[in-house]
Amino acid sequence: MSPKELLYLEDALGHEQFLKSQCQEAVQQLQDADLKNCAQQMLDKHQQIFNQFYQLV
């Protein structure tokens, strides 16, 4: 893996980490069950994407 590709992956991991934290915050704060479920699904998806990127490093 080239240094440029590694930097891309590090950047992508950082973005996914940020998105996960935003979704987690939404899950904790939302009162509406449907919205909370949607935010949880997004959190799960971003965790999955994070894990896929992490496996590439």
C-alpha positions in Angstrom: 0.0 0.0 0.0 1.4 3.4 -1.0 1.8 6.2 1.5 -1.0 8.1 -0.3 -3.4 5.2 -0.1 -2.6 4.9 3.6 -3.4 8.6 4.1 -6.7 8.1 2.3 -7.6 5.2 4.6 -6.6 7.1 7.7 -8.8 10.0 6.5 -11.7 7.7 5.8 -11.4 6.1 9.2 -11.5 9.5 10.8 -14.6 10.5 8.9 -16.4 7.3 9.8 -15.4 7.7 13.4 -16.9 11.2 13.4 -20.1 9.9 11.8 -20.4 7.1 14.3 -20.1 9.6 17.2 -22.8 11.8 15.6 -25.1 8.9 15.2 -24.4 7.7 18.8 -25.3 11.1 20.1 -28.5 11.2 18.1 -29.5 7.7 19.4 -29.0 8.9 23.0 -30.9 12.2 22.5 -33.8 11.2 20.3 -37.2 10.5 21.9 -39.1 9.4 18.8 -38.8 5.6 18.5 -38.8 5.7 14.6 -36.1 8.3 14.5 -34.1 6.6 17.2 -34.2 3.3 15.2 -33.1 5.1 12.0 -30.2 6.7 13.9 -29.2 3.3 15.3 -29.3 1.7 11.9 -27.0 4.5 10.6 -24.7 3.9 13.5 -24.5 0.2 12.8 -23.8 0.9 9.1 -21.0 3.4 9.9 -19.5 0.8 12.3 -19.6 -1.8 9.5 -17.9 0.7 7.1 -15.3 1.6 9.7 -14.5 -2.0 10.3 -14.1 -2.7 6.5 -11.7 0.3 6.2 -9.8 -0.8 9.3 -9.3 -4.3 7.8 -7.5 -2.7 4.8 -4.9 -1.0 7.0 
